[in-house]
Amino acid sequence: MLPGKRSVRVGDVVLKEVAFLLLERVRDPRVQGVTLTGIHLSDDLKQARIYFSVMGDDAQVERAQAGLNSATGFLKREIGRRVDLRYVPGITFFYDPSLKTGNHMERIFEKMREAEEE
């Protein structure tokens, strides 16, 4: 048996499958450019909170959220076919602003470096 918590191991498998499906099988243009940043699978393996990020304004985030929500049934069905689990977890997508925040911080640091050079 692999070391570590079972929900973490299964969560990693589910996240990889969802990422593959979004990249290869989901044709919704609203999910283009979406990056999956993490997953939290409940200890009973019945609920998955998948975190995503997308570059753009709030309208782009809302479009991506709507696209992901509409693909949830397809994703759940495909995970049931691809991963051997007793229960296929319910999937809920949540926006993760960490990439946007990191990009903003990088721009601030770049401005500080430019100011020091002058």
HELIX and SHEET records of a PDB file:
HELIX    1   1 ARG A    6  GLU A   24  1                                  19    
HELIX    2   2 PRO A   29  VAL A   31  5                                   3    
HELIX    3   3 ASP A   58  ARG A   82  1                                  25    
HELIX    4   4 SER A   98  GLU A  117  1                                  20    
SHEET    1   A 3 THR A  35  LEU A  41  0                                        
SHEET    2   A 3 GLN A  47  SER A  53 -1                                        
SHEET    3   A 3 GLY A  90  TYR A  95  1                                        
END                                                                             
